[in-house]
């Protein structure tokens, strides 16, 4: 009986090995079954009134030892909201195909996408998307996804994608007011701040202020903007990771009001929109030092888009 059990376990082990070999992932970099691509350009920020301008999107491709990549199909899908804020999306359709049938070595491929190209032929509920970007709700975006077609005819879906996002809030801002308080004492002000701050869109509603965005340097501050209310929310985590400021978990006015006895929470954390799109962002953020000189570290800044 015990011998029979051992034989069954051996059979199970061999079966698992055979199953794994049979189902090799053709997207594995070193798999003999085929090739892999990496999406190097994950986010493109589209600026209004540049409808004909081409935006570059870069891919890196590998050619495997077995079945090579014949082509990459790029698919497009449009996302927006209606007048009441309800989400809307188009069907996923082919945008363009990239021919790699003559490529035998790994390399890079850059293709372009423009608003005019992306909007062409796209409908939602049978209605064509307006070809004038000024008629669209701010925050609209396209998802560009990728299917690999191998030379033996197999098609493999790629998990990575590129986002082609409209965001009026991305760009370079002039810092016009700034304060940093260390345990209630004004330590830095506008003279100590970087004069400009770059804000990058991560998706339609999520942004980050890039280093250097405050007096210390080496920090990035992530936040969301509610398009309808203009409310700014400083994020405490992003993609499952806790966000820090000077190595300590970041605090915001909503979750940690006790960290902000000095800088304003009321009247801050808001976007002030103007017709020229030279909008103003007011933001308060900070952290609480738990050891040593314990207490709050508070940041407040006002930025006007260039």
C-alpha positions as a Python dict, from the first residue, in 0.01 Angstrom:
ca = {
    (1, 'X'): (0, 0, 0),
    (2, 'X'): (280, 240, 89),
    (3, 'X'): (461, 154, -236),
    (4, 'X'): (145, 231, -430),
    (5, 'X'): (123, 571, -265),
    (6, 'X'): (480, 652, -366),
    (7, 'X'): (407, 551, -724),
    (8, 'X'): (98, 775, -728),
    (9, 'X'): (297, 1069, -592),
    (10, 'X'): (565, 1015, -856),
    (11, 'X'): (299, 1002, -1128),
    (12, 'X'): (147, 1325, -996),
    (13, 'X'): (487, 1496, -991),
    (14, 'X'): (566, 1393, -1350),
    (15, 'X'): (219, 1502, -1460),
    (16, 'X'): (271, 1847, -1307),
    (17, 'X'): (608, 1882, -1480),
    (18, 'X'): (459, 1784, -1814),
    (19, 'X'): (173, 2030, -1765),
    (20, 'X'): (413, 2312, -1685),
    (21, 'X'): (622, 2240, -1995),
    (22, 'X'): (314, 2216, -2212),
    (23, 'X'): (187, 2553, -2096),
    (24, 'X'): (509, 2756, -2112),
    (25, 'X'): (415, 3123, -2103),
    (26, 'X'): (515, 3265, -2443),
    (27, 'X'): (566, 3600, -2272),
    (28, 'X'): (849, 3468, -2055),
    (29, 'X'): (1166, 3646, -2156),
    (30, 'X'): (1372, 3332, -2197),
    (31, 'X'): (1095, 3093, -2300),
    (32, 'X'): (1167, 2893, -2613),
    (33, 'X'): (808, 2939, -2723),
    (34, 'X'): (831, 3299, -2835),
    (35, 'X'): (894, 3665, -2766),
    (36, 'X'): (817, 3927, -2510),
    (37, 'X'): (754, 4299, -2521),
    (38, 'X'): (791, 4565, -2253),
    (39, 'X'): (583, 4881, -2262),
    (40, 'X'): (832, 5158, -2185),
    (41, 'X'): (582, 5443, -2230),
    (42, 'X'): (303, 5372, -1987),
    (43, 'X'): (155, 5723, -1973),
    (44, 'X'): (121, 5996, -2235),
    (45, 'X'): (-23, 6326, -2117),
    (46, 'X'): (-222, 6489, -2396),
    (47, 'X'): (-260, 6866, -2396),
    (48, 'X'): (-571, 7028, -2535),
    (49, 'X'): (-563, 7188, -2879),
    (50, 'X'): (-284, 6961, -3004),
    (51, 'X'): (-518, 6731, -3190),
    (52, 'X'): (-290, 6673, -3490),
    (53, 'X'): (33, 6644, -3290),
    (54, 'X'): (193, 6297, -3276),
    (55, 'X'): (293, 6166, -2931),
    (56, 'X'): (569, 5905, -2909),
    (57, 'X'): (511, 5567, -2742),
    (58, 'X'): (807, 5331, -2704),
    (59, 'X'): (806, 4952, -2683),
    (60, 'X'): (1094, 4713, -2624),
    (61, 'X'): (1067, 4373, -2792),
    (62, 'X'): (1252, 4046, -2758),
    (63, 'X'): (1264, 3770, -3017),
    (64, 'X'): (1261, 3419, -2869),
    (65, 'X'): (1441, 3110, -2997),
    (66, 'X'): (1128, 2938, -3114),
    (67, 'X'): (828, 3115, -3254),
    (68, 'X'): (913, 3482, -3308),
    (69, 'X'): (689, 3787, -3293),
    (70, 'X'): (530, 3846, -3631),
    (71, 'X'): (345, 4162, -3534),
    (72, 'X'): (204, 4359, -3244),
    (73, 'X'): (-157, 4469, -3266),
    (74, 'X'): (-225, 4793, -3077),
    (75, 'X'): (-587, 4823, -2961),
    (76, 'X'): (-756, 5145, -2851),
    (77, 'X'): (-1047, 5206, -2613),
    (78, 'X'): (-1188, 5545, -2511),
    (79, 'X'): (-1303, 5630, -2157),
    (80, 'X'): (-1494, 5936, -2035),
    (81, 'X'): (-1794, 6037, -1822),
    (82, 'X'): (-2131, 6185, -1909),
    (83, 'X'): (-2272, 6515, -1777),
    (84, 'X'): (-2374, 6345, -1453),
    (85, 'X'): (-2035, 6183, -1395),
    (86, 'X'): (-2136, 5833, -1502),
    (87, 'X'): (-1854, 5638, -1670),
    (88, 'X'): (-1871, 5575, -2044),
    (89, 'X'): (-1643, 5374, -2269),
    (90, 'X'): (-1616, 5271, -2631),
    (91, 'X'): (-1561, 4926, -2773),
    (92, 'X'): (-1201, 4810, -2801),
    (93, 'X'): (-1089, 4838, -3165),
    (94, 'X'): (-766, 4798, -3362),
    (95, 'X'): (-555, 5114, -3370),
    (96, 'X'): (-254, 4996, -3568),
    (97, 'X'): (-34, 4692, -3632),
    (98, 'X'): (343, 4689, -3593),
    (99, 'X'): (523, 4450, -3830),
    (100, 'X'): (820, 4275, -3667),
    (101, 'X'): (835, 3976, -3902),
    (102, 'X'): (1180, 4073, -4035),
    (103, 'X'): (1332, 4145, -3694),
    (104, 'X'): (1556, 3871, -3553),
    (105, 'X'): (1722, 4052, -3262),
    (106, 'X'): (1582, 4237, -2958),
    (107, 'X'): (1522, 4605, -3011),
    (108, 'X'): (1305, 4910, -2957),
    (109, 'X'): (1009, 5035, -3157),
    (110, 'X'): (852, 5379, -3126),
    (111, 'X'): (512, 5445, -3277),
    (112, 'X'): (306, 5762, -3261),
    (113, 'X'): (-50, 5838, -3157),
    (114, 'X'): (-240, 6160, -3210),
    (115, 'X'): (-583, 6268, -3091),
    (116, 'X'): (-706, 6278, -3451),
    (117, 'X'): (-588, 5921, -3514),
    (118, 'X'): (-731, 5785, -3191),
    (119, 'X'): (-1072, 5950, -3225),
    (120, 'X'): (-1120, 5829, -3582),
    (121, 'X'): (-1400, 5575, -3608),
    (122, 'X'): (-1462, 5552, -3232),
    (123, 'X'): (-1820, 5561, -3108),
    (124, 'X'): (-2001, 5528, -2775),
    (125, 'X'): (-2355, 5393, -2786),
    (126, 'X'): (-2358, 5450, -3159),
    (127, 'X'): (-2255, 5817, -3130),
    (128, 'X'): (-1926, 5938, -3278),
    (129, 'X'): (-1683, 6097, -3033),
    (130, 'X'): (-1647, 6471, -3111),
    (131, 'X'): (-1337, 6546, -3317),
    (132, 'X'): (-1297, 6878, -3131),
    (133, 'X'): (-1122, 6811, -2799),
    (134, 'X'): (-1275, 7123, -2644),
    (135, 'X'): (-1615, 6948, -2655),
    (136, 'X'): (-1497, 6658, -2439),
    (137, 'X'): (-1507, 6632, -2061),
    (138, 'X'): (-1170, 6697, -1899),
    (139, 'X'): (-1002, 6376, -1787),
    (140, 'X'): (-1092, 6168, -2092),
    (141, 'X'): (-839, 5906, -2189),
    (142, 'X'): (-758, 5615, -2417),
    (143, 'X'): (-621, 5280, -2307),
    (144, 'X'): (-380, 5133, -2559),
    (145, 'X'): (-341, 4758, -2512),
    (146, 'X'): (-123, 4509, -2695),
    (147, 'X'): (-169, 4167, -2852),
    (148, 'X'): (138, 3980, -2973),
    (149, 'X'): (87, 3767, -3284),
    (150, 'X'): (355, 3499, -3309),
    (151, 'X'): (476, 3362, -3642),
    (152, 'X'): (304, 3030, -3572),
    (153, 'X'): (-30, 3210, -3551),
    (154, 'X'): (-77, 3219, -3174),
    (155, 'X'): (-200, 3543, -3018),
    (156, 'X'): (-88, 3647, -2671),
    (157, 'X'): (-238, 3930, -2464),
    (158, 'X'): (13, 4161, -2297),
    (159, 'X'): (-79, 4269, -1942),
    (160, 'X'): (90, 4611, -1970),
    (161, 'X'): (-79, 4904, -2140),
    (162, 'X'): (-26, 5267, -2233),
    (163, 'X'): (-259, 5544, -2117),
    (164, 'X'): (-317, 5844, -2344),
    (165, 'X'): (-460, 6091, -2094),
    (166, 'X'): (-602, 6438, -2117),
    (167, 'X'): (-525, 6627, -1800),
    (168, 'X'): (-530, 7001, -1767),
    (169, 'X'): (-353, 6966, -1433),
    (170, 'X'): (-31, 6807, -1558),
    (171, 'X'): (259, 7040, -1630),
    (172, 'X'): (495, 7289, -1468),
    (173, 'X'): (372, 7519, -1191),
    (174, 'X'): (517, 7835, -1041),
    (175, 'X'): (526, 7824, -661),
    (176, 'X'): (376, 8154, -538),
    (177, 'X'): (334, 8080, -167),
    (178, 'X'): (493, 7819, 59),
    (179, 'X'): (551, 7747, 428),
    (180, 'X'): (711, 7466, 629),
    (181, 'X'): (657, 7442, 1006),
    (182, 'X'): (866, 7219, 1231),
    (183, 'X'): (679, 7158, 1556),
    (184, 'X'): (492, 7484, 1514),
    (185, 'X'): (793, 7697, 1417),
    (186, 'X'): (817, 7850, 1070),
    (187, 'X'): (1142, 7708, 935),
    (188, 'X'): (1120, 7754, 558),
    (189, 'X'): (913, 7986, 341),
    (190, 'X'): (881, 8079, -25),
    (191, 'X'): (1245, 8189, -47),
    (192, 'X'): (1355, 7835, 39),
    (193, 'X'): (1117, 7652, -196),
    (194, 'X'): (1194, 7546, -553),
    (195, 'X'): (1052, 7815, -780),
    (196, 'X'): (881, 7564, -1006),
    (197, 'X'): (727, 7221, -948),
    (198, 'X'): (648, 6959, -1212),
    (199, 'X'): (321, 6768, -1178),
    (200, 'X'): (284, 6442, -1369),
    (201, 'X'): (-43, 6261, -1443),
    (202, 'X'): (-37, 5892, -1347),
    (203, 'X'): (-392, 5835, -1466),
    (204, 'X'): (-700, 6048, -1525),
    (205, 'X'): (-733, 6152, -1158),
    (206, 'X'): (-400, 6069, -990),
    (207, 'X'): (-92, 6293, -996),
    (208, 'X'): (245, 6333, -835),
    (209, 'X'): (461, 6632, -756),
    (210, 'X'): (807, 6524, -862),
    (211, 'X'): (1133, 6578, -682),
    (212, 'X'): (1218, 6852, -613),
    (213, 'X'): (880, 6973, -493),
    (214, 'X'): (965, 7107, -144),
    (215, 'X'): (1273, 7241, 40),
    (216, 'X'): (1433, 6910, 133),
    (217, 'X'): (1444, 6736, -205),
    (218, 'X'): (1424, 6364, -264),
    (219, 'X'): (1048, 6346, -207),
    (220, 'X'): (749, 6289, -431),
    (221, 'X'): (394, 6375, -321),
    (222, 'X'): (103, 6181, -472),
    (223, 'X'): (-251, 6318, -480),
    (224, 'X'): (-585, 6291, -655),
    (225, 'X'): (-809, 6564, -795),
    (226, 'X'): (-1187, 6532, -807),
    (227, 'X'): (-1284, 6692, -1137),
    (228, 'X'): (-1632, 6791, -1018),
    (229, 'X'): (-1552, 6939, -677),
    (230, 'X'): (-1189, 7040, -732),
    (231, 'X'): (-1093, 6866, -407),
    (232, 'X'): (-729, 6759, -374),
    (233, 'X'): (-656, 6451, -162),
    (234, 'X'): (-297, 6376, -66),
    (235, 'X'): (-245, 6000, -91),
    (236, 'X'): (-106, 5795, 195),
    (237, 'X'): (-45, 5491, -27),
    (238, 'X'): (-19, 5414, -397),
    (239, 'X'): (-21, 5079, -576),
    (240, 'X'): (-15, 4902, -241),
    (241, 'X'): (293, 5086, -109),
    (242, 'X'): (293, 5324, 187),
    (243, 'X'): (404, 5671, 80),
    (244, 'X'): (659, 5858, 288),
    (245, 'X'): (797, 6206, 329),
    (246, 'X'): (1155, 6233, 453),
    (247, 'X'): (1128, 5863, 533),
    (248, 'X'): (815, 5891, 752),
    (249, 'X'): (460, 5797, 651),
    (250, 'X'): (288, 6098, 496),
    (251, 'X'): (-19, 6254, 661),
    (252, 'X'): (-310, 6443, 507),
    (253, 'X'): (-576, 6676, 642),
    (254, 'X'): (-859, 6424, 610),
    (255, 'X'): (-701, 6130, 790),
    (256, 'X'): (-462, 6315, 1024),
    (257, 'X'): (-602, 6658, 1113),
    (258, 'X'): (-393, 6667, 1433),
    (259, 'X'): (-76, 6688, 1223),
    (260, 'X'): (-179, 7033, 1097),
    (261, 'X'): (-219, 7280, 1386),
    (262, 'X'): (-50, 7560, 1190),
    (263, 'X'): (-87, 7535, 813),
    (264, 'X'): (-440, 7561, 672),
    (265, 'X'): (-654, 7260, 594),
    (266, 'X'): (-971, 7462, 541),
    (267, 'X'): (-936, 7646, 213),
    (268, 'X'): (-642, 7430, 111),
    (269, 'X'): (-629, 7101, -84),
    (270, 'X'): (-825, 7245, -370),
    (271, 'X'): (-788, 7336, -737),
    (272, 'X'): (-898, 7682, -848),
    (273, 'X'): (-983, 7654, -1217),
    (274, 'X'): (-969, 7948, -1456),
    (275, 'X'): (-1068, 7969, -1825),
    (276, 'X'): (-707, 8002, -1940),
    (277, 'X'): (-627, 7664, -1771),
    (278, 'X'): (-353, 7841, -1572),
    (279, 'X'): (-510, 7684, -1267),
    (280, 'X'): (-402, 7718, -905),
    (281, 'X'): (-342, 7423, -674),
    (282, 'X'): (-338, 7474, -298),
    (283, 'X'): (-210, 7177, -104),
    (284, 'X'): (-126, 7089, 259),
    (285, 'X'): (64, 6777, 357),
    (286, 'X'): (305, 6662, 623),
    (287, 'X'): (411, 6394, 870),
    (288, 'X'): (446, 6337, 1242),
    (289, 'X'): (792, 6251, 1375),
    (290, 'X'): (745, 5975, 1635),
    (291, 'X'): (1088, 5981, 1801),
    (292, 'X'): (1351, 6238, 1894),
    (293, 'X'): (1208, 6584, 1840),
    (294, 'X'): (855, 6447, 1819),
    (295, 'X'): (578, 6647, 1662),
    (296, 'X'): (426, 6758, 1332),
    (297, 'X'): (609, 6870, 1021),
    (298, 'X'): (371, 7073, 807),
    (299, 'X'): (395, 7181, 443),
    (300, 'X'): (169, 7424, 261),
    (301, 'X'): (216, 7549, -93),
    (302, 'X'): (26, 7737, -360),
    (303, 'X'): (113, 7674, -724),
    (304, 'X'): (-2, 7840, -1045),
    (305, 'X'): (30, 7655, -1374),
    (306, 'X'): (257, 7813, -1629),
}
